[in-house]
């Protein structure tokens, strides 16, 4: 072995960065590389940023105020040149409109040019006249869909064409226009998180019991029982007592409502109908119980593309699915909001009647899900890093967002924040979202949908939530631009 005098001191060693830190550094580089460079005025000052707000219910010019501004960093120059990453305060100009008053065309070099028509109910004097703007950023607080099949998908694509930054992102808003795609993302979350620990333990215990249970054969049991019966009969005969039986008494017969004495054929038909409804309701309850066993308790749903009236094997397949899902059920048509396009059916006949109408409009897909007997409905809301929960119930309708609606604060638990954080990863990221949850009569929760970019707020906290949106938008604008 070499002598100690020949050993050289080890050079200082720093361990390589962990994988999470590498991923964070890569994400930060990508974010900085996507920053947009601002133009300057003749005197060297940065030009004002134009924020286009699409909303008809809130005066966002008043929310942002006249002195709205963002802090933008100056790009650091190469070594030996001027530039030290100094911060500059850049003013923000707000223009507000709604989808129906937008006319847009986009250019690969100049970006989107938006013509804004006069508003019927203007918030400011500027909205009384037509004007043309080139937005730098967008805040969208209205869904680009309407009633009677109206949507503004082409307008949205015109804004997407030039990669206009927005809250929420234009890509997520486009995907959110299609309710089945939103549900598919939620289904991924449920599959990724899996079932709750207690539900997993219960399923495992049932499997172990089923695997270890040994059912003795009839040939092995009967001789032993016969011998025991003979011995007891002989002992009873010698003592003069009654013959005991080693077998347990047979269970009482199950009540059979069909065996009830009825006088007419119509009464027997009604009894059969009630029995069938009870079975369908049991199937519905089992589906809800299974859905609530997941960490992300998403309601089960079935999608029907409605491209043609079913016939042959397709018709048989749909009939089989209908028999498995149970009743009552909720039918949702298309991708509307605010309780529109949603109805409740109690039996197969009502569902078939509704389908006969839907077949008249081939472009209308529909979905079905189990009707939930609820204690109350509540909403988990997320705006940036701010969370809020509130109950929302209707005193005039089974729909929680329809008719005379009452609101009440709801205290969120860590699991609710976990749900919101998981949903915030959908479609590349959602800055604003709301999860609608039903609290069932058995005390368990079940998630029915996620709303992006334009969820309704609790009236008592609306001004505060609008301020959270303002801070979020200014933060995203500051992150997006550089001088």
C-alpha positions, 0 to 999 in steps of 0.5 A, spaced: 500 500 500 502 507 498 505 511 504 501 516 507 506 521 505 503 520 498 496 521 499 493 527 496 488 531 500 481 530 496 478 535 492 472 539 495 466 535 493 459 537 492 453 532 491 449 533 485 443 536 485 437 532 487 432 530 481 426 535 484 431 541 484 433 539 477 426 539 475 424 545 478 430 549 475 428 546 468 421 549 469 424 556 471 428 556 465 422 554 461 418 560 464 423 565 463 424 563 456 417 564 455 417 571 457 415 576 452 420 582 451 416 589 452 417 595 447 419 602 449 417 609 448 421 614 444 424 616 451 426 609 453 420 608 458 416 601 457 410 602 453 403 600 457 400 593 457 393 592 455 389 587 459 383 585 455 377 583 460 372 578 458 366 579 463 359 582 463 357 582 470 363 586 474 366 592 473 373 590 472 376 597 470 374 599 477 377 593 481 384 594 477 383 602 478 387 607 474 393 606 477 394 599 476 401 597 474 406 591 474 413 590 476 417 588 470 425 586 470 430 589 465 433 583 461 440 582 464 445 584 458 451 580 456 458 581 460 461 588 459 454 591 457 449 595 460 443 592 464 443 590 471 436 586 471 433 593 474 425 593 476 421 598 472 414 599 474 409 598 467 402 601 467 396 597 465 390 599 461 384 595 462 379 594 456 373 590 458 368 587 453 364 580 452 364 575 447 358 577 443 362 584 442 368 581 440 371 581 432 378 578 432 383 577 427 390 574 428 397 575 425 403 571 426 407 577 427 403 582 429 399 578 434 391 579 435 387 585 433 381 585 437 375 590 435 370 591 440 363 593 439 359 598 443 356 595 450 349 595 451 350 596 458 357 600 459 361 600 465 365 606 462 364 611 457 369 608 453 365 602 452 359 606 449 363 606 442 367 601 438 374 601 439 380 597 436 385 594 441 391 589 441 391 586 448 398 583 451 394 579 456 387 577 457 382 575 463 376 571 462 371 571 467 365 568 462 365 561 459 365 562 451 358 558 451 351 560 451 344 557 450 341 555 444 347 552 441 351 558 441 358 558 442 364 563 441 369 557 439 372 561 433 373 567 437 377 563 442 381 560 437 383 567 434 386 569 441 389 562 441 392 563 434 397 568 437 399 565 444 396 570 448 397 569 455 391 569 459 388 567 466 386 562 466 390 559 460 386 559 453 388 552 452 385 550 459 378 554 457 378 551 450 378 544 453 373 546 459 368 548 453 367 540 453 365 537 459 367 530 457 374 532 457 374 535 463 371 529 466 376 525 463 381 529 467 378 528 473 378 520 472 385 521 471 386 524 478 381 519 481 385 513 478 392 516 480 390 517 487 386 511 488 382 508 494 382 511 501 386 506 506 380 504 510 377 502 503 383 498 501 383 495 508 376 493 507 377 490 500 383 486 502 380 483 508 374 481 504 379 478 499 382 474 505 376 471 508 374 469 501 380 466 499 381 462 506 374 460 507 373 452 506 366 450 504 365 443 506 362 438 501 355 435 502 358 428 502 363 429 508 358 433 512 352 429 511 354 422 514 357 426 521 350 429 521 346 423 520 351 419 526 350 425 531 342 425 529 342 417 531 345 418 537 341 423 540 335 420 537 337 414 541 338 417 548 332 421 547 328 415 546 331 411 552 330 418 557 323 419 554 324 426 552 323 430 545 328 429 540 333 435 539 336 437 533 343 439 532 341 443 526 340 450 526 333 452 525 331 454 518 331 462 517 324 465 516 322 466 509 324 472 505 318 477 504 315 476 497 310 482 496 308 478 489 305 472 494 301 477 497 294 476 496 291 481 491 285 482 487 286 485 481 291 484 475 293 491 476 295 491 483 300 485 481 303 489 476 304 495 481 307 490 486 312 488 480 313 495 478 315 497 486 320 491 487 323 493 480 324 500 482 327 497 489 332 493 486 334 499 481 335 504 487 339 499 491 344 498 484 344 506 484 346 506 492 352 501 491 355 505 485 355 511 490 358 507 495 363 505 491 365 512 488 365 515 495 371 510 497 376 513 493 381 519 495 378 523 490 370 521 490 368 522 483 361 520 481 360 515 476 358 517 469 356 514 462 357 518 456 352 517 450 355 520 443 348 521 440 350 520 433 344 515 431 338 512 434 341 505 437 339 499 433 341 492 433 347 490 438 348 497 440 341 498 442 342 491 446 348 494 449 345 500 451 339 497 454 344 492 458 348 499 461 341 502 463 339 496 467 346 496 471 346 503 473 339 504 476 334 509 477 333 515 479 338 518 474 340 525 472 341 526 465 346 532 462 345 534 455 351 538 452 356 542 456 352 548 459 352 551 465 348 554 471 343 548 471 341 548 464 341 542 460 340 538 466 334 533 468 332 528 472 329 521 470 325 516 475 325 510 470 326 507 464 320 509 460 322 517 462 329 516 460 327 513 453 322 519 452 327 524 453 332 520 448 326 520 443 327 528 443 335 528 443 335 524 437 332 530 433 339 533 435 345 529 432 350 534 435 347 534 442 351 528 446 349 527 453 351 523 459 347 520 465 349 519 472 346 517 479 341 521 482 344 523 489 340 524 495 344 530 498 344 533 505 347 539 502 351 541 496 358 545 497 363 548 493 371 548 494 374 554 490 381 556 489 384 563 486 391 562 486 394 560 493 387 562 496 382 557 498 375 558 500 369 553 501 361 555 501 355 551 501 350 553 496 343 550 496 336 552 493 330 552 496 326 551 490 329 546 486 333 539 487 338 543 483 343 547 488 344 552 483 337 554 480 332 558 483 332 561 490 339 560 492 342 560 499 349 561 501 353 559 507 360 559 509 363 552 509 370 550 513 375 547 508 379 541 511 386 539 508 383 533 504 379 539 500 385 543 499 388 537 496 382 536 491 383 543 489 391 542 488 390 536 484 385 539 479 389 545 479 394 541 475 389 539 469 390 542 462 397 545 464 394 549 470 388 552 472 389 559 476 382 559 478 377 553 479 371 551 483 369 544 485 362 542 486 361 537 491 355 533 494 354 531 501 350 525 501 345 523 507 350 518 510 355 523 511 360 522 505 362 526 499 362 525 492 364 530 487 360 532 481 364 537 477 370 542 476 368 549 473 374 553 470 376 560 469 369 563 471 365 560 477 360 564 481 362 567 487 359 567 494 356 574 494 358 576 501 365 575 499 365 577 491 369 583 492 374 580 496 375 574 491 375 579 485 381 583 489 385 576 489 383 575 482 386 582 480 393 580 484 393 574 481 393 577 474 398 582 476 403 577 478 402 573 472 403 579 467 409 581 471 412 573 470 410 574 463 414 580 461 421 583 461 424 589 458 
